[in-house]
Amino acid sequence: MTIDRIKATGIELTDAIRDAVEKDLAALAPITARFGDGTSVDVEVGKTTNHHHKGEIFRAEMNLHIPGKTIRVEEVAEDLYAAIKEAARTLSREVVKEKERHD
């Protein structure tokens, strides 16, 4: 599995954010290996809006492209790293479901 793109919206894409995304998606590599080399993922992270009254809200969106299908997940949290981690977990669950459908 390759990471095609990591995009930040409304925030600066730092090395720490990039490392967090890569680390959390590394757990998906063994699961997506069944789908072959054509598997890739696009990631977008950022703030949802600038006008929340009680702190910032962050989102992480991941689009996993497997042959014949795209699996999209989006998670929102008050902490960017929590949103990234939860999106990776949700994506992992969805990939397992897709894998079971094809077995």
Steps between C-alpha positions, in 0.01 A plus 500: 500500500628843410402838636433710191429830670480659842323837488442750781207743493500803728816387680866458416608147402785437741738206512330385822160485328647320200675249732178438695308426179771268369530318835125445538464382139796261529273260689283474187780369278462131595121520467508667157771268364227261384377762251840526327729782399220720366400607850553865591361753746438876494484684832365844584531649849404842632273722699131478421425873549636806674183599682442240772429657837654223708838427346619365172356197327728292277420245233682222324374356172652193338417358157638152441509395135494126446443339161138561408402700809575804715442487875451843660505578871484830687544562872467820703654570841623782722857370453650459153702193593192333653309563176784347296523194725123443500479540120775240458314261735173549315674446166656182634158366603355585157787326321448186710129505409586537131756220524241268659257570216755377248612189688 
